[in-house]
Amino acid sequence: MDKWTLKARESIWFVPSIYSIASIILTIIVILIDTVFADSVQNALPKVLFTSVDLGTTILSSISTAILTMTTISFSTIMVVLTTYSSQFSPRTLQDFMTESSTVRVLGVFVGAFIYTVLSLLFMKDWLDDQRVLAAGVGIILAIICVGYFVFFIHHVSRSIRVSMLIERLMKEGMETAEKKKTLIEEGKLVLSEKQNFDYIEKLEWMAEATGYIQLLDTEGLAEKAKEHDLFIHYHKRIGDFVTDKSVIGEVYFLKEKKETIDINPYLEIGPERTPLQDGEFALQKLAEVALRAISPGINDPNTANNCIRYMSRLLIEFGEIDSDLLLFLDEDHKQRIFLPQRTFEEILYTAFYQLRIYGQADISVILTILECLILTAEGSSKPIRRKINSMYDFLVNSIKEGQFEPLDIVKIEEKKACLNELLR
């Protein structure tokens, strides 16, 4: 299912294609009504929906032109938004706007309505002159719907270019990934585990078939495959890692005698960029990138950076709840089938702050907000996670160069450090 979701998110044409097919079906139905079932249907529907062929042709021609104009304006607006996302936020956030259901749905409605009007005009035949047709009435309804979607799209764009909305959306992306893992744990399909030893007869190295980022893994389908052939699969790479076609992704262990060649590459998706579908840490990275872009000299917007860092604390709390070196996936019989490594909480902390602490070290507001983020994370985390924050204390806190700040700045830093120390004690 995740593979289909990924394909749909990467392909802008997917949803418009569905709307196009629906519009073709609607056109066929309306044409049948106007040509075959006209007498019976005209008595059942309001007469205001029916027009003469000449008037219907004029209306549909006007509607098709208007819809094409709205589509052009919408695409132009999308280009403006993409430029804004790339220059002010981060190139990695472009996909967040383009793959939103609202964006592709609006394009789908416009494309579908345009196809309907053009096809309806094609079937406006001269031999229909002596009767009234429904095609124009349906076209007017579609035009009203398109206007509504156009207004909604303008509202959606105006909200999307607000950095606060982008930050919240990135946080929700990461939380959805963590929630999926929690759901699998509750269903007994996933266990947070450490490496275990087991007996096997033969093992086989598994090589990548492409170069790129590991985007997702169909764990449920792969667990069924492993159960069918009595296998155990141990990944060496994590979701989000970059691999080449020469990389060893993992090993396949045959628990019984090997009977046939097993191809498990179809259960793995490798692409040119990371995706947050199963890679929640990617959302955290994008938040960090937006913060870095905000504190750059060209933009110089530390308040946006501070807002990103605060939202990062919520993601860190969520990742702390599923912290483990390895994820152990089980089959329907609760037998171990897949070992998948994941980033530990210390690694996540490092990747979240290793750039921010360098480029924000001269900004007192950024330093104070990083300490605030650690305080919020510690407040919402368990004792094991607090111990891991404490183990990173030297890297995150003691590296702050207090000598470059004024005495009052140092007082504020010490207050934050004292609060954090109290939580980590």
Secondary structure, DSSP 8 states (H G I E B T S, - for coil): -HHHHHHHHH-TTHHHHHHHHHHHHHHHHHHHHHHTSHHHHHHHS-GGG-B-HHHHHHHHHHHHHHHHHHHHHHHHHHHHHHHHIIIII-GGGHHHHHT-HHHHHHHHHHHHHHHHHHHHHHT--GGGTTS-BSHHHHHHHHHHHHHHHHHHHHHHHHHHTSHHHHHHHHHHHHHHHHHHHHHHHHTTSEEEE-------SEEEEEE-SSSEEEEEE-HHHHHHHHHHHTEEEEESS-TT-EE-TT-EEEEEEESS---S----GGGEEEESS--TTT-HHHHHHHHHHHHHHHTSTTT--HHHHHHHHHHHHHHHHHHHTT--SEEEEE-TT--EEEEEE---HHHHHHHHHTTHHHHTTT-HHHHHHHHHHHHHHHHTS-HHHHHHHHHTHIIIIIT--GGGS-HHHHHHHHHHHHHHHHHH-
